[in-house]
Every structure is written in structure tokens, then in C-alpha cells.
Amino acid sequence: MAVGPDWSRGDAVAAVWTSPDVITWSRVPHDEAVFGGTGRREMNSVTAGGPGVGAVGFEGSGEDVVAAVWVETTGD
């Protein structure tokens, strides 16, 4: 799994890519309920832990930037 910004829409949006073999990569479809809506959002790092994964980054623009955390849990 890799995370980063996708600039294809103008503003950066948080994006996630997955790979079964670290050679071919597929982008996880953008879902505003998961990744956020309009405005700049960037994921900078991802890690596995506990029952899922977490990513950290920021959202906002200019001097109006705040830390952001995305969490995905895998339930039993």
C-alpha cells in the first residue's frame, strides 16, 4: 500500500494505491466520505497496526493547514 497526493483534479486529494506484487499498482477509487471532499488533502505516510492501517497527513491550504489522520479497521 502506498499513499500520497493526487493532483489530477487541480487541488491535491488524498489517494491510496495497492499492489499485489509491488510492480503493478491500482488506485483505490476516490470516495469523499472516506478521503474528504473539496480542498487540499494529502496523505504522507501509512502504517499497519492493530486491526487495520492508518495514514497521516494534512488538509487545508495556505496558513490554514491542520493535521489529518485516516484510519481503516478490519473487523472480525
Biopython code that builds the backbone (N, CA, C, O; Angstrom):
import numpy as np
from Bio.PDB.StructureBuilder import StructureBuilder

atoms = [
    (1, "MET", "N", (0.852, -1.166, 0.000)),
    (1, "MET", "CA", (0.000, 0.000, 0.000)),
    (1, "MET", "C", (0.894, 1.225, 0.000)),
    (1, "MET", "O", (1.926, 1.268, 0.670)),
    (2, "ALA", "N", (0.474, 2.216, -0.767)),
    (2, "ALA", "CA", (1.181, 3.499, -0.821)),
    (2, "ALA", "C", (0.151, 4.611, -0.759)),
    (2, "ALA", "O", (-0.983, 4.448, -1.209)),
    (3, "VAL", "N", (0.552, 5.743, -0.200)),
    (3, "VAL", "CA", (-0.339, 6.901, -0.113)),
    (3, "VAL", "C", (0.385, 8.130, -0.636)),
    (3, "VAL", "O", (1.613, 8.165, -0.706)),
    (4, "GLY", "N", (-0.392, 9.130, -0.997)),
    (4, "GLY", "CA", (0.191, 10.378, -1.451)),
    (4, "GLY", "C", (-0.895, 11.266, -2.015)),
    (4, "GLY", "O", (-2.075, 10.919, -1.962)),
    (5, "PRO", "N", (-0.507, 12.412, -2.557)),
    (5, "PRO", "CA", (-1.494, 13.311, -3.155)),
    (5, "PRO", "C", (-1.725, 12.962, -4.623)),
    (5, "PRO", "O", (-0.818, 12.497, -5.312)),
    (6, "ASP", "N", (-2.932, 13.190, -5.081)),
    (6, "ASP", "CA", (-3.264, 13.083, -6.497)),
    (6, "ASP", "C", (-3.649, 14.482, -6.958)),
    (6, "ASP", "O", (-4.644, 15.035, -6.489)),
    (7, "TRP", "N", (-2.883, 15.053, -7.859)),
    (7, "TRP", "CA", (-3.085, 16.420, -8.327)),
    (7, "TRP", "C", (-3.902, 16.485, -9.614)),
    (7, "TRP", "O", (-4.034, 17.568, -10.183)),
    (8, "SER", "N", (-4.449, 15.388, -10.088)),
    (8, "SER", "CA", (-5.115, 15.372, -11.392)),
    (8, "SER", "C", (-6.381, 16.226, -11.444)),
    (8, "SER", "O", (-6.832, 16.570, -12.536)),
    (9, "ARG", "N", (-6.960, 16.576, -10.310)),
    (9, "ARG", "CA", (-8.177, 17.401, -10.278)),
    (9, "ARG", "C", (-7.901, 18.872, -9.976)),
    (9, "ARG", "O", (-8.842, 19.647, -9.810)),
    (10, "GLY", "N", (-6.665, 19.261, -9.903)),
    (10, "GLY", "CA", (-6.308, 20.642, -9.565)),
    (10, "GLY", "C", (-5.747, 20.725, -8.165)),
    (10, "GLY", "O", (-4.532, 20.844, -8.003)),
    (11, "ASP", "N", (-6.597, 20.665, -7.136)),
    (11, "ASP", "CA", (-6.137, 20.589, -5.755)),
    (11, "ASP", "C", (-5.696, 19.161, -5.454)),
    (11, "ASP", "O", (-6.193, 18.210, -6.058)),
    (12, "ALA", "N", (-4.774, 19.016, -4.532)),
    (12, "ALA", "CA", (-4.343, 17.685, -4.127)),
    (12, "ALA", "C", (-5.456, 17.012, -3.338)),
    (12, "ALA", "O", (-6.070, 17.629, -2.467)),
    (13, "VAL", "N", (-5.712, 15.756, -3.643)),
    (13, "VAL", "CA", (-6.643, 14.954, -2.852)),
    (13, "VAL", "C", (-5.883, 13.745, -2.326)),
    (13, "VAL", "O", (-4.973, 13.236, -2.981)),
    (14, "ALA", "N", (-6.265, 13.292, -1.141)),
    (14, "ALA", "CA", (-5.634, 12.113, -0.553)),
    (14, "ALA", "C", (-5.903, 10.909, -1.446)),
    (14, "ALA", "O", (-7.026, 10.712, -1.908)),
    (15, "ALA", "N", (-4.872, 10.106, -1.689)),
    (15, "ALA", "CA", (-5.018, 8.958, -2.566)),
    (15, "ALA", "C", (-4.275, 7.757, -1.994)),
    (15, "ALA", "O", (-3.261, 7.892, -1.311)),
    (16, "VAL", "N", (-4.813, 6.579, -2.296)),
    (16, "VAL", "CA", (-4.226, 5.315, -1.848)),
    (16, "VAL", "C", (-4.081, 4.393, -3.057)),
    (16, "VAL", "O", (-4.987, 4.290, -3.884)),
    (17, "TRP", "N", (-2.942, 3.731, -3.147)),
    (17, "TRP", "CA", (-2.699, 2.740, -4.186)),
    (17, "TRP", "C", (-2.365, 1.411, -3.513)),
    (17, "TRP", "O", (-1.736, 1.386, -2.455)),
    (18, "THR", "N", (-2.787, 0.311, -4.130)),
    (18, "THR", "CA", (-2.460, -1.018, -3.625)),
    (18, "THR", "C", (-1.771, -1.819, -4.724)),
    (18, "THR", "O", (-1.928, -1.536, -5.912)),
    (19, "SER", "N", (-1.010, -2.818, -4.309)),
    (19, "SER", "CA", (-0.290, -3.657, -5.264)),
    (19, "SER", "C", (-0.194, -5.079, -4.738)),
    (19, "SER", "O", (0.138, -5.285, -3.570)),
    (20, "PRO", "N", (-0.479, -6.065, -5.584)),
    (20, "PRO", "CA", (-0.311, -7.448, -5.153)),
    (20, "PRO", "C", (1.137, -7.914, -5.238)),
    (20, "PRO", "O", (1.500, -8.922, -4.630)),
    (21, "ASP", "N", (1.979, -7.178, -5.999)),
    (21, "ASP", "CA", (3.334, -7.656, -6.256)),
    (21, "ASP", "C", (4.406, -6.558, -6.241)),
    (21, "ASP", "O", (5.561, -6.837, -6.563)),
    (22, "VAL", "N", (4.067, -5.358, -5.887)),
    (22, "VAL", "CA", (4.935, -4.188, -5.844)),
    (22, "VAL", "C", (5.468, -3.811, -7.240)),
    (22, "VAL", "O", (6.425, -3.046, -7.359)),
    (23, "ILE", "N", (4.848, -4.349, -8.272)),
    (23, "ILE", "CA", (5.198, -3.984, -9.643)),
    (23, "ILE", "C", (4.022, -3.270, -10.301)),
    (23, "ILE", "O", (4.191, -2.210, -10.904)),
    (24, "THR", "N", (2.838, -3.850, -10.183)),
    (24, "THR", "CA", (1.631, -3.234, -10.727)),
    (24, "THR", "C", (0.845, -2.605, -9.583)),
    (24, "THR", "O", (0.698, -3.205, -8.518)),
    (25, "TRP", "N", (0.335, -1.379, -9.812)),
    (25, "TRP", "CA", (-0.365, -0.630, -8.778)),
    (25, "TRP", "C", (-1.742, -0.217, -9.272)),
    (25, "TRP", "O", (-1.917, 0.096, -10.449)),
    (26, "SER", "N", (-2.714, -0.218, -8.375)),
    (26, "SER", "CA", (-4.073, 0.221, -8.682)),
    (26, "SER", "C", (-4.494, 1.257, -7.655)),
    (26, "SER", "O", (-4.294, 1.080, -6.453)),
    (27, "ARG", "N", (-5.082, 2.342, -8.147)),
    (27, "ARG", "CA", (-5.567, 3.380, -7.240)),
    (27, "ARG", "C", (-6.901, 2.958, -6.643)),
    (27, "ARG", "O", (-7.776, 2.473, -7.359)),
    (28, "VAL", "N", (-7.059, 3.138, -5.349)),
    (28, "VAL", "CA", (-8.335, 2.915, -4.680)),
    (28, "VAL", "C", (-9.272, 4.032, -5.135)),
    (28, "VAL", "O", (-8.891, 5.201, -5.066)),
    (29, "PRO", "N", (-10.480, 3.716, -5.596)),
    (29, "PRO", "CA", (-11.392, 4.766, -6.070)),
    (29, "PRO", "C", (-11.624, 5.835, -4.996)),
    (29, "PRO", "O", (-11.768, 5.528, -3.813)),
    (30, "HIS", "N", (-11.658, 7.100, -5.440)),
    (30, "HIS", "CA", (-11.867, 8.210, -4.520)),
    (30, "HIS", "C", (-13.303, 8.196, -3.993)),
    (30, "HIS", "O", (-14.258, 8.119, -4.766)),
    (31, "ASP", "N", (-13.435, 8.268, -2.699)),
    (31, "ASP", "CA", (-14.740, 8.317, -2.037)),
    (31, "ASP", "C", (-14.680, 9.478, -1.055)),
    (31, "ASP", "O", (-13.938, 9.423, -0.075)),
    (32, "GLU", "N", (-15.466, 10.544, -1.312)),
    (32, "GLU", "CA", (-15.408, 11.729, -0.452)),
    (32, "GLU", "C", (-15.770, 11.429, 0.991)),
    (32, "GLU", "O", (-15.304, 12.125, 1.893)),
    (33, "ALA", "N", (-16.586, 10.415, 1.235)),
    (33, "ALA", "CA", (-16.935, 10.046, 2.609)),
    (33, "ALA", "C", (-15.719, 9.488, 3.349)),
    (33, "ALA", "O", (-15.651, 9.566, 4.576)),
    (34, "VAL", "N", (-14.769, 8.933, 2.615)),
    (34, "VAL", "CA", (-13.575, 8.349, 3.221)),
    (34, "VAL", "C", (-12.404, 9.327, 3.191)),
    (34, "VAL", "O", (-11.755, 9.560, 4.211)),
    (35, "PHE", "N", (-12.140, 9.895, 2.021)),
    (35, "PHE", "CA", (-10.952, 10.726, 1.830)),
    (35, "PHE", "C", (-11.184, 12.207, 2.049)),
    (35, "PHE", "O", (-10.221, 12.968, 2.146)),
    (36, "GLY", "N", (-12.428, 12.634, 2.127)),
    (36, "GLY", "CA", (-12.740, 14.046, 2.292)),
    (36, "GLY", "C", (-13.208, 14.655, 0.988)),
    (36, "GLY", "O", (-13.008, 14.094, -0.089)),
    (37, "GLY", "N", (-13.831, 15.806, 1.105)),
    (37, "GLY", "CA", (-14.415, 16.466, -0.060)),
    (37, "GLY", "C", (-13.470, 17.445, -0.718)),
    (37, "GLY", "O", (-12.323, 17.106, -1.011)),
    (38, "THR", "N", (-13.941, 18.660, -0.953)),
    (38, "THR", "CA", (-13.157, 19.656, -1.663)),
    (38, "THR", "C", (-12.037, 20.201, -0.786)),
    (38, "THR", "O", (-12.063, 20.064, 0.437)),
    (39, "GLY", "N", (-11.068, 20.811, -1.424)),
    (39, "GLY", "CA", (-9.926, 21.363, -0.703)),
    (39, "GLY", "C", (-8.748, 20.416, -0.732)),
    (39, "GLY", "O", (-8.885, 19.245, -1.085)),
    (40, "ARG", "N", (-7.607, 20.923, -0.362)),
    (40, "ARG", "CA", (-6.364, 20.149, -0.420)),
    (40, "ARG", "C", (-6.261, 19.186, 0.754)),
    (40, "ARG", "O", (-6.410, 19.582, 1.910)),
    (41, "ARG", "N", (-6.006, 17.924, 0.450)),
    (41, "ARG", "CA", (-5.778, 16.883, 1.459)),
    (41, "ARG", "C", (-4.657, 15.989, 0.954)),
    (41, "ARG", "O", (-4.714, 15.481, -0.166)),
    (42, "GLU", "N", (-3.654, 15.803, 1.772)),
    (42, "GLU", "CA", (-2.537, 14.953, 1.372)),
    (42, "GLU", "C", (-2.234, 13.932, 2.450)),
    (42, "GLU", "O", (-2.132, 14.273, 3.628)),
    (43, "MET", "N", (-2.089, 12.681, 2.045)),
    (43, "MET", "CA", (-1.582, 11.635, 2.923)),
    (43, "MET", "C", (-0.077, 11.569, 2.694)),
    (43, "MET", "O", (0.382, 11.575, 1.552)),
    (44, "ASN", "N", (0.694, 11.506, 3.786)),
    (44, "ASN", "CA", (2.145, 11.494, 3.671)),
    (44, "ASN", "C", (2.792, 10.202, 4.129)),
    (44, "ASN", "O", (3.916, 9.901, 3.729)),
    (45, "SER", "N", (2.100, 9.430, 4.965)),
    (45, "SER", "CA", (2.695, 8.206, 5.498)),
    (45, "SER", "C", (1.585, 7.238, 5.872)),
    (45, "SER", "O", (0.493, 7.653, 6.262)),
    (46, "VAL", "N", (1.869, 5.941, 5.752)),
    (46, "VAL", "CA", (0.897, 4.909, 6.101)),
    (46, "VAL", "C", (1.614, 3.814, 6.879)),
    (46, "VAL", "O", (2.785, 3.525, 6.633)),
    (47, "THR", "N", (0.891, 3.207, 7.826)),
    (47, "THR", "CA", (1.467, 2.126, 8.603)),
    (47, "THR", "C", (0.379, 1.140, 9.001)),
    (47, "THR", "O", (-0.784, 1.511, 9.164)),
    (48, "ALA", "N", (0.767, -0.111, 9.154)),
    (48, "ALA", "CA", (-0.153, -1.138, 9.647)),
    (48, "ALA", "C", (-0.013, -1.204, 11.155)),
    (48, "ALA", "O", (1.076, -1.026, 11.700)),
    (49, "GLY", "N", (-1.128, -1.461, 11.823)),
    (49, "GLY", "CA", (-1.083, -1.589, 13.273)),
    (49, "GLY", "C", (-2.427, -2.012, 13.809)),
    (49, "GLY", "O", (-3.467, -1.547, 13.343)),
    (50, "GLY", "N", (-2.407, -2.896, 14.792)),
    (50, "GLY", "CA", (-3.678, -3.353, 15.347)),
    (50, "GLY", "C", (-4.489, -4.053, 14.278)),
    (50, "GLY", "O", (-3.954, -4.840, 13.497)),
    (51, "PRO", "N", (-5.768, -3.770, 14.243)),
    (51, "PRO", "CA", (-6.622, -4.459, 13.276)),
    (51, "PRO", "C", (-6.823, -3.695, 11.964)),
    (51, "PRO", "O", (-7.891, -3.797, 11.361)),
    (52, "GLY", "N", (-5.826, -2.935, 11.509)),
    (52, "GLY", "CA", (-6.026, -2.187, 10.269)),
    (52, "GLY", "C", (-4.812, -1.368, 9.896)),
    (52, "GLY", "O", (-3.684, -1.719, 10.242)),
    (53, "VAL", "N", (-5.047, -0.264, 9.183)),
    (53, "VAL", "CA", (-3.975, 0.632, 8.771)),
    (53, "VAL", "C", (-4.365, 2.065, 9.094)),
    (53, "VAL", "O", (-5.545, 2.397, 9.208)),
    (54, "GLY", "N", (-3.352, 2.901, 9.237)),
    (54, "GLY", "CA", (-3.588, 4.318, 9.472)),
    (54, "GLY", "C", (-2.676, 5.137, 8.588)),
    (54, "GLY", "O", (-1.561, 4.720, 8.273)),
    (55, "ALA", "N", (-3.150, 6.299, 8.190)),
    (55, "ALA", "CA", (-2.351, 7.219, 7.384)),
    (55, "ALA", "C", (-2.419, 8.594, 8.030)),
    (55, "ALA", "O", (-3.427, 8.965, 8.631)),
    (56, "VAL", "N", (-1.336, 9.340, 7.896)),
    (56, "VAL", "CA", (-1.298, 10.698, 8.426)),
    (56, "VAL", "C", (-0.935, 11.661, 7.309)),
    (56, "VAL", "O", (-0.307, 11.283, 6.320)),
    (57, "GLY", "N", (-1.337, 12.893, 7.480)),
    (57, "GLY", "CA", (-1.050, 13.925, 6.501)),
    (57, "GLY", "C", (-1.624, 15.238, 6.972)),
    (57, "GLY", "O", (-1.584, 15.552, 8.162)),
    (58, "PHE", "N", (-2.168, 16.020, 6.025)),
    (58, "PHE", "CA", (-2.744, 17.307, 6.387)),
    (58, "PHE", "C", (-3.868, 17.663, 5.434)),
    (58, "PHE", "O", (-4.026, 17.072, 4.366)),
    (59, "GLU", "N", (-4.647, 18.657, 5.860)),
    (59, "GLU", "CA", (-5.684, 19.210, 4.999)),
    (59, "GLU", "C", (-5.722, 20.709, 5.188)),
    (59, "GLU", "O", (-5.366, 21.224, 6.247)),
    (60, "GLY", "N", (-6.154, 21.398, 4.161)),
    (60, "GLY", "CA", (-6.224, 22.852, 4.193)),
    (60, "GLY", "C", (-5.305, 23.461, 3.162)),
    (60, "GLY", "O", (-4.757, 22.752, 2.318)),
    (61, "SER", "N", (-5.129, 24.779, 3.223)),
    (61, "SER", "CA", (-4.238, 25.446, 2.287)),
    (61, "SER", "C", (-3.711, 26.729, 2.907)),
    (61, "SER", "O", (-4.279, 27.250, 3.867)),
    (62, "GLY", "N", (-2.628, 27.225, 2.351)),
    (62, "GLY", "CA", (-2.007, 28.439, 2.868)),
    (62, "GLY", "C", (-1.620, 28.285, 4.326)),
    (62, "GLY", "O", (-0.971, 27.309, 4.703)),
    (63, "GLU", "N", (-2.025, 29.261, 5.156)),
    (63, "GLU", "CA", (-1.733, 29.189, 6.587)),
    (63, "GLU", "C", (-2.801, 28.428, 7.350)),
    (63, "GLU", "O", (-2.688, 28.256, 8.564)),
    (64, "ASP", "N", (-3.832, 27.972, 6.662)),
    (64, "ASP", "CA", (-4.950, 27.243, 7.272)),
    (64, "ASP", "C", (-4.789, 25.735, 7.093)),
    (64, "ASP", "O", (-5.650, 25.086, 6.500)),
    (65, "VAL", "N", (-3.701, 25.181, 7.596)),
    (65, "VAL", "CA", (-3.412, 23.758, 7.442)),
    (65, "VAL", "C", (-3.487, 23.082, 8.799)),
    (65, "VAL", "O", (-2.959, 23.593, 9.786)),
    (66, "VAL", "N", (-4.149, 21.924, 8.844)),
    (66, "VAL", "CA", (-4.240, 21.154, 10.084)),
    (66, "VAL", "C", (-3.834, 19.710, 9.810)),
    (66, "VAL", "O", (-3.934, 19.222, 8.684)),
    (67, "ALA", "N", (-3.380, 19.047, 10.852)),
    (67, "ALA", "CA", (-3.025, 17.634, 10.734)),
    (67, "ALA", "C", (-4.268, 16.807, 10.464)),
    (67, "ALA", "O", (-5.362, 17.158, 10.906)),
    (68, "ALA", "N", (-4.100, 15.711, 9.741)),
    (68, "ALA", "CA", (-5.216, 14.818, 9.438)),
    (68, "ALA", "C", (-4.778, 13.373, 9.630)),
    (68, "ALA", "O", (-3.626, 13.020, 9.380)),
    (69, "VAL", "N", (-5.709, 12.553, 10.074)),
    (69, "VAL", "CA", (-5.448, 11.124, 10.278)),
    (69, "VAL", "C", (-6.586, 10.349, 9.633)),
    (69, "VAL", "O", (-7.757, 10.667, 9.841)),
    (70, "TRP", "N", (-6.246, 9.345, 8.859)),
    (70, "TRP", "CA", (-7.224, 8.436, 8.269)),
    (70, "TRP", "C", (-6.982, 7.049, 8.852)),
    (70, "TRP", "O", (-5.836, 6.609, 8.940)),
    (71, "VAL", "N", (-8.039, 6.359, 9.249)),
    (71, "VAL", "CA", (-7.907, 5.039, 9.872)),
    (71, "VAL", "C", (-8.860, 4.083, 9.164)),
    (71, "VAL", "O", (-10.021, 4.411, 8.918)),
    (72, "GLU", "N", (-8.359, 2.910, 8.844)),
    (72, "GLU", "CA", (-9.203, 1.846, 8.308)),
    (72, "GLU", "C", (-9.015, 0.634, 9.211)),
    (72, "GLU", "O", (-7.899, 0.147, 9.389)),
    (73, "THR", "N", (-10.096, 0.164, 9.765)),
    (73, "THR", "CA", (-10.019, -1.013, 10.622)),
    (73, "THR", "C", (-10.637, -2.190, 9.899)),
    (73, "THR", "O", (-11.570, -2.041, 9.110)),
    (74, "THR", "N", (-10.110, -3.341, 10.179)),
    (74, "THR", "CA", (-10.665, -4.570, 9.615)),
    (74, "THR", "C", (-11.328, -5.326, 10.739)),
    (74, "THR", "O", (-10.652, -5.893, 11.598)),
    (75, "GLY", "N", (-12.647, -5.337, 10.739)),
    (75, "GLY", "CA", (-13.397, -6.002, 11.804)),
    (75, "GLY", "C", (-13.363, -7.506, 11.679)),
    (75, "GLY", "O", (-13.106, -8.054, 10.607)),
    (76, "ASP", "N", (-13.623, -8.158, 12.779)),
    (76, "ASP", "CA", (-13.676, -9.635, 12.780)),
    (76, "ASP", "C", (-15.040, -10.101, 12.349)),
    (76, "ASP", "O", (-15.288, -11.305, 12.283)),
]
sb = StructureBuilder()
sb.init_structure("model")
sb.init_model(0)
sb.init_chain("A")
sb.init_seg("    ")
for serial, (resi, resn, name, xyz) in enumerate(atoms, 1):
    if name == "N":
        sb.init_residue(resn, " ", resi, " ")
    sb.init_atom(name, np.array(xyz, "f"), 0.0, 1.0, " ", f" {name:<3s}", serial, name[0])
structure = sb.get_structure()
